[in-house]
């Protein structure tokens, strides 16, 4: 009876991986995907590369396995199409960023685009879509309301 109580307490705890708290009840596959910058494909590749069962509960991981996952996520040895920063602007190498590093880098990229006054930078600064979407029916948040048909008085 005490053995089952210990197992339940292990699964219900919070596990911290890459400065993100993950519930112990989640599976390893879905739990890793909740980390900012880790996709489902990267989560699956991590489980396969490290030889971990992806249906295993995160709460049942040992501290050594958590450390192994953290080290792998910081410098993943994976093909270029799985990392989220291919051909980095400064270094030209494939990198993988997670958490606050990813947010900061994205912010710096947008600032650089605005500073160089590129097309995408100008679209960012005027809060318009930058990938060719139509703007007549959508993206109207900065216009006055009721631009349609006026009612008779």
Secondary structure, DSSP 8 states (H G I E B T S, - for coil): -HHHHHHHHHHHSEEEETTEEEETTSBHHHHHHTSTT--HHHHHHHHHHHT--TTSBGGG--HHHHHHHHHHHHT----GGGSSB-S-TTT-S-B---THHHHHHHHHHHHHHHHTT-HHHHHHHTT--SSS---SSS--TTS-S--S-----
